[in-house]
Amino acid sequence: MSDNSTIASILQTGINATIAAVTLNFTSNLNLTSNLSQNATNGRVTYESILQAQSSSPWGSSTASNTNPYTQAPDTGRTRFYDFTIRRGTIAPDGYQKDVLLINDQFPGPTIEANWGDTIVVNVHNGITEPEEGTALHWHGLLQTVSAWMDGVPAVSQCPIAPGKTQQYNFKADLYGSSWYHSHYSAQYAGGLLGPMIIRGPTHVDYDVDIGPVLLTDYYHQQYYDIVEDVMGTDLALIAPKSVNNLINGKMDFNCSLVTDGTPCTNNAGLSEFNFKPGKKYRLRLINASAEGIQKFSIDGHKMTVMANDFVPIQPYETEIVTLGVGQRSDVIVQAIGNGTSSYWMRSTISNCSNTIQPDALAVIHYPNAPKHVKPTSTAWVDDTVECSNDALTDTIPYYPITPSPNPSTTITLEIGATINSTGHFIWTMNNSSFRADYNSPLLLLAKAGNTSYPSAPEWNVYNTGSNSSVRLIVKNPTGAAHPMHLHGHNFYVLNQGTGDWDGTTIINAANPQRRDVQLLQPDGYIVIQYEATNPGAWPFHCHIAWHVSGGLYINLLEQPEEIAKYMDIPDTSAQTCREWAEFTNVDVVDEIDSGL
């Protein structure tokens, strides 16, 4: 068997019938008695009903229909301060005790909340020890239009934060809606470094209660670093790891009889629970913060009205199941149709297009007089959605219309590949090149110094788009794996997507195509996206599956480099972070076993 056919066989996704039977037996025997405390499962975190009602609109007269969010973002003059300490800890989100990385001793991390137009300041202290690691936090989906150096990507917008050091992030809430933040240092976020980010803004759909973030995360019992070693190794049987569980807001139960390594494990650790009142309308902010799993979210017996995808309000449409690739978000409105004694299952199921052992995450919705310790008897919706694809582009129409140029200034064609390199290691590629970071040489700082050509470092995968005002990316995926493709610094237009090859002409909703910052790319398929190149910076474009970006499925788009060199005012703190990192690496050489991101 050739290397390519071997890789294709290994990358086949889904679960087998035996595992499915075990899973069905496990989930059917769950009960609602929590045998572990909140502190034991997740630390100090709680997410339910956290958003505070506001009597006024700090964004003034701006609405979802009268304001271009990219050119007319408000400035409230208010600053929101947060203080994060990253360090190791031990928790058991599903009952299996595990050493993890935590932000402020909690998983998921603290919620960042702000109004559209606020300034957000986050002091991040790197307290990771035994062993020490660098770190950096990325604020997913924000444009960073006047703060490209705050994007939080080591080797691109900054050097990593050295152990024992602190970096202050200072940026504007330049879009509104639901998102998350996470480490962009190696695959650290799969080890626990993530949390929700909620930017309040105008709404175009009525509702009564904002439930807040509903984080959907696949879960692994192995340490993230051990998984990366396997993914980047020479044993091809280990390059596509399977998650062992699936969580809603950091909770789910696990069948502890499956544990064979002696690790402490408690059955019925506890599920997330939500409270509904009959007749009320609830806003849920769905966030796929997984390492690998495509999530399919639903609530038994309740249809959902989708009102936003990523940071883009859309014309509302109704659905029973919402599909989210890694990094994607959807805001949905749910009408509480149950009676006072009802309870229902909330579900998120990892798609058969992903790799998992236990795909089903469950939470409970209680109506006021429902018995709290009796599990729901509700039935799941029949899933007739496409396994590896988002909802049809004909359904997802932005509320504020913008028409992209039919003739972009430049077009870049990218082809995803997977191969074995000369040392026998598995890698992902884009146009036959696998990305590798240099933590000590951030691209943005090099561009500020006028250095925009890197002939000795082709592995940085830099595409210099110069002064072009718009860029079209045609991304081809001949591999058998799906890829949620994420672009930093922009919301892009999704012009088309599908399987096979694009016909080169057809654009869906050409006058007002879907905009977002992550789009699912189907196996043996394509996406055609376009963005306005009006945000000077070095912007990553990559698959958001942690193990794929570790393997190098990543490029950098260098935008308006002359503007960077002439006008970008990068603060001295960026250089200080690099000096501190250099001092650390002069003593402790970092073993960068993956792409670095």
N, C-alpha and C positions, 0 to 999 in steps of 0.2 A: 504494500500500500504506500502511495506517495505521501510526502509531507502534507500537501494540500488536502488530500482526501482524509488523512488522519485528523488534521485540524478540523475539517468540516464535520467529521463524525463526533469529535469531542465537544464541539460547540452546539450540538443539538440540545434543545432546551426542553423543559417540561418535567413532569413527574410520571413515574411508572405506576401500573395498576396496583402493585403490592403496597407501595407507599401511600397511594390514594386510599386504599382500604384501611390502613393503619390510621391515617389522618381522620377519616370519617368516623371510625370508632372512638378516637380520642375526643374530637369536637362534640360528639353526641353525648359524651359522659361528663362534660363540664358542669360545674355548679357555680353559684354566685357567692359562695363564702370565700372571703379573702383570708388566706392563711399567713400572709406577710403584710407588714406595715408599709405605709407609703415611703417611709425613710429607707426601708430595706429594699424595696423594688426600684425606686427612682430617686432617692435622696429627698430634697426639700421641694420638689417641683409639684405644681398643680396648675391646670390650664382651664378648668371649666369656668365659664362666665367671668372672665377676667377683665373684659373691656368696660370702661366706664362711659356712661351716657354723657353726652355733651349738649348743652343748651344752645350753643351757637356753632357757626361754621367758620373755623379759623381761616379757611381758604377763600372766604369772602363770597363773591357772586359767581365764582367758577362752578360750573356743573360738568357732568359727563358729556353733555351734548354741545356746550358752547365754548369749550376750552381745549385747545391743542395741548396735550400734556407734555409735549416735547419742546415747545417754544414758549409756553405761557404758565409755567409752574409758579405758584405763589411763593412769597417769602414771608413767613409769619413772624420772624424775629425772635422765635422761641427756640431754646436749646434743651434737648433731652440728654441727661447724663446717665451713663452706665459704667459699672466697674466690674470687670470679669477677671477671675483668677482661674487658670487652667492647671489642673494637677490630677494625679492618679487617685483612684478610689475603687471601692468594691460595692457593687449593687447586684440585684437579681430581678431585672424587669419581667422575666417570665418564670421566675423561681429558680433558675440556674445561676448560681453565684459566679460572678465574673469580675476580674480586674479590668477597669476601663479608664478612659480619659473623661474628665468631667469639667464643666464650667460652673463655678460656684457650687461645687459638690452636688450637682443635680443633672439628671438625664431625663428627657431632653433639657437643653440649657434654658436660661431665663428668656422670657419673651421681651423682645424690643418693641416698644410701642411709640408711635409718634403721629403727628398730623402731617398731611401733605404740606410741604414747604417749611417744616421744622428743620433744624440742624440736629444731628445725632452725634454725640461724642461718647466713644467707648474706650476706656482704658483697659488694655489687655495685658495681664501679668502672666508671664510664662513661668509656672511653678512646677514644670514636669521634671521629675527626678527618677533615678533608679530604674532604667537609665534616663539620662537627659535627652531631650529632643527639641528641635526648633519647632516653631508653629507660626501660623498667620491665619486671620479670619477674613473670609470673603462675604460680602453683603449681596446675596444673590438677587439679580434682576435690577438693582439700582444702576442708573446710567453713569454716575460719577462724572457729570458733564464739566465740572470745574475742579475735579479732584481725582484725576485718573490714578494718581499715586496712592489712593486710598482703597483701591479695588481688592487688595488683600491676597494677591497671588505671588508667592515667592518666586524669584528668578524672572519675574515679569514686571510687576509694579513696585516691588520692594524686595529687600533681603528678609529672610526669616527672622522672627523675634528670637534672640538667643535665650537659653535657659537662664533664669534669674533676672531677666530684663523685662521692661515694659514698653509697649508702644501705644500711643494715643491715636485712634482713628477719629477723624472729624469730617463729616460729609453731610450733604443735604438729602432729605427725603424727597427726591425729585420725581417720583412716581407714587401712586397710591394703590392700595389693595393688600394682597396677602403674599408673603414670601418667607424666606428663612435665611439664616446665616450658617456658615460651616467652615471648618478648617479646609484650606487648600494646600496643605503640606502633606505630601504623599497621600495615603488613604486614611488619614487620621479621623476624618469625620465618621468613617465606618467603625471607629473605636469609641465614639460617643460625643465628638465635638461638633454639635449642631444645636440649633434652636430656632423657634419661630420669630418672624419679624412682621409686624402688622402696622401698616401705614393707613390711617383713617383719611377718608376723602369723600367727595360727593358720591351719592348713590342714585341710581336710576331705577331701582326696584324696591318696592316697599317691603319692610319686614318689621317684626316686633322686638326680637331678641337677637343679639349677636353672641353666638355660642363661643366664638373665638377660634383659635387654631385647632385643627384636627390633623395631627401628624401621622403619616403612614410610613412605617419603616420596616424593611426586612431586617432580620436579626441573625447574627452569627455567634456561636459560642467560642470559636477560636479567637485569639488576639488578632487585631487587624494586621500587625506586622508579620505574623506567621502566615496569614493568608497571602499577603503580598509576596513573601518568599516563595510560596507555592506557585502563585500566578506567574512570577517572573523566573521560575526555575526551568529545569530541563525535563522534568517528568510531565509529559503532556496530559496525563490523566488528572493532573491537579490544576490545570490552567483555567478551568471554569467552575469555581467553587459554588456550592449550593448553600443557600441560607437555610437555617434550621427552624426558623419561626418567623412570624409576622406580627407587628405590634400596632396598636392604635393609641396615640399619645403615650407611648413608652410602656404599654402594658399588654400582656397576654399570658395565658397559662401554657405550660409545657408538660408533656408526659414524661415525668421523671424516671419511669421504668426504662426509658431508652438510654439513660446516662450510664456509661460503663467505665468512666475514668476516675470515679471516686469523688468527683466534685459535689459539694453539698447542693441539693436541689429540693425544692418544696413544691408539691402539687398545689393547684388552685391558688397561685400567688395573688391573683386578683385581676379584674378587668376594668377598663375605663367605663364610667357610667355617666349618662346625660339625663337631664330632666326636661320633659316637654309638658305643656299644658294644652288641652284640647282647644283648637281654633286658632292658636297662635302661629305666626310665621317665624322661622328660625333661619339665621344665616350661619352657615358652616364654612370655614375657611380650610379647604382641603389642601394638604401639602405633601407631596411625595418626597420624603427625605431619605429614601432608601439608598443603599449602596449599589444595588443591581436590579431590584424587582420592579417590573411594570405593575402598577396597582389598579384594580378594578373595584371601585367603591360603590356601595349601595346601602339602602335602609329598607328592610322588609316592609312591604305594604305602603311605602311612601315614595312618591315620585319627587324628582328634584328639578328645580328651575336653575339652569346654569346662567350666571350673570357676569362672570369674568373668567378669563383664562390668563394665567400669569398676572402681569400688572395691567391687563387690558380689559376694560369693561366691554361687554358684547351685548348684542341684541338677545334678550332672554329666549331660551328654548328649553323644552321639557325633555327629561330623559329618566330612565330607571337606573342606569349604570354610568358612572363617569370613569373614563380611562385616563390614567396619569402616568407618563414616563418619569423617570428619575429627574427631579428638579422642577417638574411642572406643578402648577397650582390651579385649582378651580374654586371659585366662590359660588356656592349654591344656596338657594332658598328652599326650605322644606316646610310645607303646610302640615301642622300637627293634626292628623285626621283620626287619631285613636280616641277611645273613650277614657274616662278617668281611671279605670283599673287595668289599662292595657300596658304591655311591655313588648318591645320589639328588639330584634337583633340589628345592630349596625355591623356591616361587614366590609372588609377590604381583602380581596383575594389576589394573590400574586398570579399574574398571567401565565398561561402555559407557554408563553414566549420567553419566560425567564427561568432561572435555575433555583429550585427550592426543594426542600424535603417536606415542609409543612406550610402550605400557602395561605391558610385562612386566619385572618385576624378578626376578632370579635369584640364588640363593646355592646353595652346595653342602654336602651332608651326606656326610661320609666315615665309613665304618666302618674299624676299625683297620688292615686290610691292603689297603685300596683304593688303587689307583695315584693319587697326588696330582695328576698333571697330565693325567689322562684324564677327559674330561667324561662325566657320567652319560648313560645311554641310557634313563632312566626316562621314563614317560609320564604326562602330567597327568591328573587326574581330569576327568571330564565335568562341566561346570558347568551345573547345572539350578536354581541359586538365582535368586531374584528380583533383577533388576539393581539396583534403587534402594532396597532394603529390608533391614533387619536380619532375623535369624532370627525365626520366628514367636513371638509372645509366649507361646503355649502351651508352648513349649520352654524358655523362660528364666525359671525360677522361683527366687526368692531362697531361699538355704539357711536364713536366719533369717527366719521369717515375721512380717510386719507388715501389719495390715489398715487401709487408709486410711478416713477417714470417707466414707460414701456421700453426705453432705450437707455439702460444703465451705462455709466461712464466706462466701466470695465466689468468683465466677467471672468471668474476663476472656476475651473472645473477640478473637483477633488474626487479621488477614488480611494475608498477604504480597503485595506488589505490586512491579512494576517499571515505571518510567516515564521520560519525558524531562522535565527541569525547564525552567523558563522561559528559562534560558541555553543550552539545547540539550545539557545533560550528562545522561548516563544515571545513574539512582539506583535503589536498592532502598528499599522502604518497608515499614513495619508500621502497619496502620490509616491508610494514606495519609500517614504522616509518616516522613521519612528522618532518621536520627540524625546529629548533629554535636557533637563534643566541644569543651569549653572546658578546655584543659589547666590553666589558672590558677585554676579554680574547681571543685575536686573535690566531688562531691555529698555524700559522706559527711561532709566537714568542714563543709559548709553545713548539713547536717542536725544536726550536733552543736551548731551555733550557733543552732538553732531555725528555720532557713530551709528550709522544705519545700514552698514554692510558687514556681513559676518561670514566671509568665505571659509574661515577656518573652523566654523561651528555650524555646519549645515543641519545638525541635529536639533537646532533651535527652531527649525521649521517656520521661518519668518517670511511672510508674504507682504511686501511693501506696496501698499495701494496708492502711495504718493498723494497727489492733490486731487485725485478723482472724487467726485461729489456723491457718487452712488456706486455700490458694488453688488453684483449678483453672484451668488455661489450655487453651482450645480454640484450636488453631492451624490455620488453613485456608491451603492453598497452591494457588491456582488457576494458578500459573505452571508452565512446562514444565521447571523445574529442581528437583533434589533439594536439601534443606537439612538438614545435621546440626545440630540445635538443642541448644544448650548452656546450662545454667543454673548460675551461680556460687553457691557457698555452700550447696548442697543436693544430695542425691540425691532425684530426683523419682520418683513412681510413674508408670509408663506404663500408663494405663488402657485405651487403645485406639489403633490406628493403621490406616491403610489408604488406599485411593483413593476419590475421590468425597467424599461428606459423611458425617459421623458421624450415626448414627440418634438420638443424644441419650440413649440409655439403656444400650447394651451395654458392659459392662466385662469385660475378659479377666482371668481369675484374680482375681476381686474380693476374695477373702479374703487374697491374697498376690501382688499384681501385681509385675511386673518393676520394679526400681529401678535407676536409673543417672543419670549427669549429662549424657549426650548421647544423643539419639534421632534416627534418620533419619526425615525427613519426605519422603514420596514426591511426585513431580510430580503435580499435580492431585489432591492428597490431603490428609490431616489427621492430626494427633496430638492426643490428649487426655492431659494430664499433670496431676499434682497434687502439691503439696508442703506440708509442715508449716511454717508461718510462725513459727518459734520461734528464728530466728537474726537478731537485729537487724542491719541493714546496708543498703547500696545495692548490689543484686546484678544484674549484667548477665544478660540473656537474649538470645541472638543466634545467628545462623547461624555455624558455625565455618569456613566457607569464607572464606579470607582476603580474596578479592576481593569477596565479598558483604558482609562486615562493613565493608570499606572504603567500599562503596557505601551504607552506612547501615542494613543489615538488623539492627537492634539496638534493644532497649529497656532501661530500668532499672526494677527492682522495688524500691521503697523500703519496707522491712519494719520494722515496730515503731518508727516515728520518735520517738515519745515516749520509748521506752527508750534510743534513741541519745542524745537530748538530755540526759536525766537521768543516765544511768548509764555510758555508754560512756567509758572512760578512754583517749583517744587521746594517745599520747606526743608530747612537744614536737618530736621528730625529724620528725614529719609536717609541722609548720609550717616547720621549717628547710628541708626539701626544697622546699617551695613558695617560700620566700624565695629560695633559690638558683636556682630555675627563673625566678622573676620577674626576678632580676638578669640572667640570661642573655637572656631575651626582651626586656628593655629595650634591649639592645644589638643582638641578632640576632633580628629578627622571624621567627618560624617560618612557613614556607609550608605550611600544613595543607591539602594538596590533596585529602585524602579525609576520611572521618568522624573520623579521628584514632586509631581503634582497629582 
